[in-house]
Amino acid sequence: MSYFVIQWPWMLLLLIGLIPLARMLIRARKQRSRVYESLGRTKPGSSIVRDRLRLLCMGLLIIALSRPGYDPERRAVAQTGRDVVFAIDVSQSMLARDAQPSRLDTAKQGVRDALEQFRNERVGLLIYAGSASILCPLTRDYDFVRYMLDQATPRSVDFGGTTLLAAVEKSVDTIFLDGRDGMQDLIVLTDGEDHAFETDRIVETLETAEIDLMIVGIGDSFSGARIPVENEEGNLTYLKYKEREVYTKLQETSLQELAGRMPGSSYVGPGTAAFDLGGLYMEFALEKPVSESSNGEAYVVYKEAGLILVGLSLILFLITDGVGKRLFPILIAALVTGAIAPEQFSLLEESFGTALNLQRGGNHSEAIEAYGDLQLRVENISIHPTQLAVIRFNQGLCHLELANSQGDQSPEGALASAQIAKTCFLEAKRMNPDLDRSGQRLDPIGQLIHRYEVLVQEKEEQEQAMQEQLNKLIERLEALHADQMELRGIVANRDPNSPQNRSNRKRTSIEPPPDLIIPPAPDEINAFIKLQHNYHTEGDSIHGELAMLNALMTPPPIPGEPEVKGLLNEPVELMVEAVDFQKKALDQLPEIPAWEMVRANQNH
């Protein structure tokens, strides 16, 4: 690698223009000499020096335009895409024509559509049936991937059958690269007709390699379809087993079960309908972090010497015009104050790596703080907007994850986090308009914000409705208490054994008049029982509504944390006791000697 280089050498051809310019200056100098001689004056001796300085200024400007560089620095090519491997099932069942023109052709067309939307993703291609075969390693040459996609046929693998495990192991061991954990996706296009569906080994292999799985189910899961084959005469017929035509169906249940076993994985089932695989993948990778990586690709950057030459040319030009003595100190001061500060990119890369590891580990709150500290440290440093955009983008992903985790517990907190995430994505897109992943998240997060706004509004309305219901229960409880106390007073007045009636008998003669205390008639006792029954029913109803309201106001339990009691737990327990005392009073009312206990129970 050369220490000094001319980056645009073709600009040096402009130096040829100095030859006619020099002749013009010589001719002009001769004409000035003749004019001076005609006027009887001697020609100025500095004209030759001034002309040469002007030629030197022009030469320096031309050399500056050729971009001379020195002190080369090798820098990695930053990429923000993920590694994507398409695994296409090419077993005989994929020849079924329930998806037009066939399941296999539909899968291949989906891959072509996805390639149209990819930008920085590295793509690999693998086909499998009874065994797996690599058609294309990871590459950004999408044209080559399209070419190899045309070669994907059932004859491309060693033997028949269908074994998804073979495709998974082949992609993990051979295609995916080390050091890209969490940045790799495997997209499987299949009908699920696996002859040895080893779910546990598939899950273990992918989780160990930190590879996310997206399964696309193709085919009819209800009626199925026949499998067309060519007979020995070349005529189209259908696959048979024991003289009966074989029907193949999309095994959607087993594919959904496999995708559900792994967090970060997904199953989509277009069935026999057309689908946009590129859009499905962008949605699948929507909340997955991105990271700059070079993968060995690099370019050389030279420090620009052209600015020094331009400055020197300007100084010489000012000297030739006689103003150099006045402006020279100013230029020196400008060059000194404009000196570039030492680069601190190594320290920034270390801080970014720490924040990214926190994000990958699910510590989103700590990752947000780390990204925030990193952003404060680069405010006074000349950093490329694309790198700052990645920081803001990953901050948005962290806030989005916080919103998703808070959605069920606190819609208000989820709404605030989602709004911050939207702001981060907008700023990242403004800093780097080419960061498509940031722009693609704006519509989904807008919908998410709307959903949280609806949840917050519904929660406020629910809380208002519960408050109104609680107020009504308090009014009913106060009315029930007043009625119960009134009935207790009536029972006390009609009870010969009540303290009040015993006191009245003491104040009268030894044998009180028979009309002083009139025992209650059976009809009155039945009326008391009916009233007490109604009050007990009302109390039981209030208790039921109060318990239901308490359940609604109690937050759901959080695994691993102590259970939180409801706000109305104590009133509910007191109401249980009150209803129990009402029931005891109701049971004791038919017997007058027990009315003293009736009054005590009614008093509770």
Secondary structure, 3 states (H helix, E strand, C coil): CCCEEECCHHHHHHHHHHHHHHHHHHHHHHHHHHHHHHCCCCCCCCHHHHHHHHHHHHHHHHHHHCCEEEEEEEEECCECCCEEEEEEECCHHHHCCCCCCCHHHHHHHHHHHHHHHCCCCEEEEEEECCCEEEEEEEECCHHHHHHHHCCCCHHHCCCCCCCHHHHHHHHHHHHCCCCCCCCEEEEEEECCCCCCCCHHHHHHHHHHHCEEEEEEEECCCCCCEECEEECCCCCEEECEECCEECEECCCHHHHHHHHHCCCCCEEEEEECCCCCHHHHHHHHCCCCCCCCECCCCEEEEEEECHHHHHHHHHHHHHHHCCCHHHHHHHHHHHHHHCCCCCCCHHHHHHHHHHHHHHHHCCCHHHHHHHHHHHHHHCCCCCCCHHHHHHHHHHHHHHHHHHHHHHCCCCHHHHHHHHHHHHHHHHHHHHHCCCCHHHHHCHHHHHHHHHHHHHHHHHHHHHHHHHHHHHHHHHHHHHHHHHHHHHHHHHHHHHCCCCHHHHHHHHHCCCCCCCCCCCCCCHHHHHHHHHHHHHHHHHHHHHHHHHHHHHHHHCCCCCCCCCCCCCCCHHHHHHHHHHHHHHHHHHHHCCCHHHHHHHHHHHHC
